[in-house]
């Protein structure tokens, strides 16, 4: 019988609240050398999942299931106690950690290497998309911990190059994601190659039945640790901006420029779109790169390493390629193209506003996106605030203020008194000897280095006008909502006699002459009511077909319907079809056409009293 103990973490979830709790890493029983390594990474206080998991891991022997969202510190929750407990260099793999994606495998591996401090443990990542020969060579040299994706781990086991029959720890990280990606059978097969006396840990944001089934079958007695869930998007300010389709890229640049500290992801729907966006960003001088399915794994690793270290500020990506990206410092997520469904939108904006920090998610909307995005908002249950882009002068002012503050901090620092400043001071001395004032020299330097940041570009005025037009159009549509009428037109709510308004504006069926009991009343028809109803005979009523170039050639009234005059006979409106066909071939007017035109003029003169 499986014994399950659930412990709910009542600790707060924001960074500010973490700092208020008296719990420290020392209180959790972590060794001093690992604490020192954590501090070098900027970890000052443990998160709720770490507070609940690490003491249980270090002091007990039970298997553990941890339920917490991505970005809450799960890697340290299992990584730190594993690093502290395993024996160094036994010649056997002592711990294996399975992740759903290669990016996450690399990230977990890098994190655990920093936790190790001076222990110098061998932690090997294994995943597809990389030459297997490299991984075989690293495994042959000896591995203490292996971090990998299920597919590659099974491949290495089948090759008999990975022995996991003497494990101390087996960890499933983001188990629900592995389930969603179809790895459940691979996980079961891998577990069957492990020893029975290992200790298992499973971390997941959700707990579907399949995950609990694995726990029941393979984990025996286990402790469950769950922390209070932060609602998706709760720490993220969600904004939408209406943009003309042709100026979507310009709107993206305006969003980036409006925050000098921009550090974020730009999501595109297609690989070719993401390539186009990153190429145009690089042409403008932005520090940007791209990842999608056509980017080689080795190149993706280099790009992600630069992005995590903030040497790369803008990363353009598709939804599939962005799986496994776990960066807690992102300030922005921009939906250049809207996602396909509410779930994708939730995953996108969840890349920012993590680990207790706030973020901004911006969605660029063209008119074609309005209806679909309204559906996404409704289903996802998010409050997305519509805003307008700042104009070029506002953006320039933001950048001027940022530059001023940065230069002021540099001037107030001890930089000019260090040896690093000597080359710059010598160059400054040379410039002052030119006879120009210091103000003129500084102005020239600012123009040379920062002109595009502190002054609007030449075409910004035109862009401001275009953005202002679409914003005004959207405001007007909100202030004066129009009601959808019959057909494809919109009827003014005040025009009740237009004939195209709502049913309520035309009155009820009773007001229009219908029966009070709701039954349809027999309307005037051909039987018994012929005298009350206009004739349907086209010849008698004078009805003529709408304009057609083949049948109304020579007529002056080209649009609408043509009715005969009361004082004109039917013969006046007849044309000699035979003569018309003959004249069409010759390109000249027939005699009957001339007679027809003459007769019409005479009829109009008569109707106008001879004053036509």
C-alpha positions, 0 to 999 in steps of 0.5 A: 500500500502506497503511503503518501504524505502531503506537505503544503508550503505556506511561505510567500512566493514573491522575492520580497517575501522570501527576504522576509522569511528567517530561513536561510541556506544554513538552516536547511543543512547545506554545507558551507562550500555549496552555500558559497557557490550559491552566493556567487550565483546570487542566491541569497535566500531559498525559495518555498520549494527549496525550503520544503524539499532540501531538508526532507532530502538530506534528513530522510530516505523517502522518495519525493514528489515536488509540485511547483511551477517552472522558475521557482528554483526546482533545479536547486531543490534537487541539485544541491542535495544530490551534489552534497550527498554523492561520493566523488569519483566512484567510477559509476553513474550515481545520479541520472536526471531526465528532462523533456528538452535538450535546452533544459538538459544543458541548463540543469547541467550548467546549474549543477556544475556551479552548485558543485563548488570545489567538488569538481564532479563530472556532470555529463549532458546527453541528448539528441542533435549532437554527435553521439561520439562526443558523448560516448567519449565523455561517458568513457572518461567517467561520469558522476551525474548524467543529465539527458533526454529520454530518447538519447538515454535509451539509445546509450543504454541499448548501446551498453555505453550507459550503465544505470544499475548502481544509481543513488538518485533518479530524478524526473524534471518537468515530468508533465512536459515529458508526458505531453511530449510522449515520453511516458513509455521511454521513462518506464523503460529507463526505470526498468534498467535501474536498481531497486534501492535507488531514491526517486524524485519527481518534479512537475508543475501539474500532477496528471494521473499518468505521473501519479501512476508512475509514482504508485508503481515505481516509487513506493512510499513517497512524500509529496511537497507542494507549494502555493501556485502563482497564477499564470501571468499574475506577475506579468503586465499584459499589453496589446498594441494595434499596428498596421500590418505593413508597420509591424516591424517598426512597432517592434522596434518602438517597443524595444527602444521604449525600454533601454533595459530591454531583455526579452523573447520575440515570438514569431509563428514561422521560421521564415518570419523569424529569420526576416525579423532578426535580419532586419533587427541586425541591420538596425544595429540591435543585438539579436539572434534567432533559434528555430528548427533549422538552427543546428544544435551546436549553434543553438547552444552557443546562442542560448549561452550568450542569451543566458549571460545577457550578452545577447539582449534579443532572442527571436524564436518560434514556439517549438524552438523556445521549449526548454528556455528557462531564463528568470531575468527576462523583462519582456516577451513580445508576440510579433505574431499571435499564438495559435491557441490560448495554451500557447499564449499562456506558455509564451507570457510565462517566460517573463514574470518568474521567480517573484519578478515582474515582467511585460508581455506585449502582443502586436495586433493587426486588424486581422488578429482582433477576433482571434486574440479576443477569443484567446483572451476570453478562454485564457481568462487574462486581462490584456490592456490595450495601449498605444505606442509612444511617439518618437520624441517620447522614446528619444527622451527615455533614452536621453535620460538613461544615457544621462544617468549612465554617464553620471554614474561613470563620472561619479565613479573612480574610473577616471582615477584608475589606470584603465582611464589613461588612454581615454584621458590622453585622447581627451587631452588631444581633443581639447588641444584642438581649440574647441570647447569641452561642450563642443567636443562632448556634443560631437562625441554624443552625435557620433556614438548615440545619435540614433538613440537620443534623436528621432530618425528622419522617418519617425514623424511619418511613422508617428502619423501612421500609428496615430491613425490606427490608434484613433480608428480603434478609439473611435470604434470603441467610443461609438460602437456600431451595430451589425445590420443585415447583409454586410453593412452596419446600421446606425442605431438611430436610423430606424427607417434604413431598412437594414437595422436590427429587428427590434428597430423595425418593430415587432411582428405585430407592429408590422401587421403580423398576428398577435398570437405569433402565427404567421398571417397569410400575406397577399398573394396571387390567390384571392389577393391579386388586386392588393399585390403589385404584379410580378409580371416584369413586363407589366410592372416595368421591372428591368434587370440591373446594369449589364454591358451586354444588355443595356448598351446605349442606356443612360441609367447604368446603375440600379433598376430601370423602371418605365415612365408612367407616360411611356409605353412598353414599346418605347423601352424595347430594343431591336435585339437583332439590330443590336447584335449586328451593330455590335459586330460593326462597331457602329450605332444601329438605326433602332438605337438612334430611334430609341434614344430619340424617343427617350429624349422626347418622353423626358421633354414631355414629362418636364413640360417641354423644359428638358 
